[in-house]
Amino acid sequence: MTKLRLALINGGKSSERQVSLNSGEQVYQALDKNRYDIRRYDPLVDLEKLVRDAPELNVALIIMHGRGGEDGTIQGLMELLGVPYQGSGVLGSALAMNKEISNQRYRQAGLKTPKEMVFPRPNIPPLTEIEAQLGLPVVIKPVSEGSSIGVTIAHNREQLAAGLDTALATDNRVLVTEFIAGTEVTGGVLGNDHLQALPLVEIVPAKDYPFFTYEAKYLAGATTEICPARLSPELTAQAQQCALTAHRALACRGYSRTDMIVKDGDIYILETNTIPGMTATSLFPQAAAAMGLSFSALLDKLIELALENSE
C-alpha cells in the first residue's frame, strides 16, 4: 500500500505553542506509520521547508492553537500551496477565533449567548457603567485568544480593573460578559456535509479553579470530565443541536467543539474551537472514544475528511 505523505504541523509562535507541541507529539505517536509517511513541521522554524516540500505532500494535519494556527492564517497558506488539511477553512477559522464576531453569528442563528459588552483599548467605559449593564460577577476575555488565556472572573470593581488590564495585555479588544453559574458542557461535531454530534462532555473544574482556566485545562487532575454529560435526554439533544448550529453558523467544516453553559433549562454558547485539543485525553477525543472511535481512528477520519473536502 502506498503511504500518504502527511505534513504534521505543530508549534508556531502563539501563546499556546507548548500545548501545540504536546498535542503534536501525541498525534505523531497515534498515527498509523503503516499508512502515513509523516513529515513534521514547526512553522516557527520550518516555514520555508514546508513551502518547499508542499508539492510532495498529500495532506496536512494542523495541530496548532491560537493566533497563527487556528485563526485562518496557516489555513490560507495551505490553500495557496494546494495542500488539503483537516478542519475549518480560512473563513471558519477566522470567525471562530474572534469571539465578538462569532457571538454575533450565534445570535443571528438563534442561539443564546451571555449578555456582553465589547470595547477597544482606547474606549474602556467607566467601571460603574460595566457593572450597571452586566452586574457582577463578570467574565473578561480578550476577543481573539484561546485556552482561556487572559480570561478572568471579576467579583468587584478592583478585580474588574485588573481583569481588563490582563485581557488588554494580549489583545486590543476586550469582551466582558455576565457570569452565568451553571453546568459547563462541550459538544463536538464531526463531518463535512453530513454532520454528526458527538456525546457531550461535562466539565467540572476542581474547587481551586473558579472556571475552566488554562491550568485547569492542562494540569493533570485539575478538572473532572464526565462523558456523557449528566443532562436529561432532552437537554442533551438540545445542547447537541446547539453545537451543530454553532458549527454551521461559523462555516466550520471537518470538526469543531463548542463550549456551553446550561442553566435552568437554557443553553448559552461560550465559544467554538475549530482545532480542539488533540491529545488522547483531550475533550474531543474523549467524546469520540465514547462513541467507539479510538484516538488513532479519529485521526484517520480527520485525514479522510480533509481529502474528501479537497475533491
VENTAHU-V738403 format. One record per helix or strand. SS is the DSSP state (helix for helix, strand for strand). FROM is the first residue (numbers start at 1). TO is the last residue. Records with the same first field share a line. If there is no record, write none. Layout:
SS: FROM-TO + FROM-TO
This chain:
strand: 4-10 + 36-41 + 59-63 + 85-85 + 112-112 + 116-120 + 138-142 + 152-154 + 173-178 + 183-191 + 196-197 + 201-205 + 223-227 + 254-263 + 266-273
helix: 17-30 + 43-56 + 73-81 + 90-97 + 99-108 + 121-123 + 127-134 + 157-168 + 214-218 + 233-249 + 283-290 + 295-310
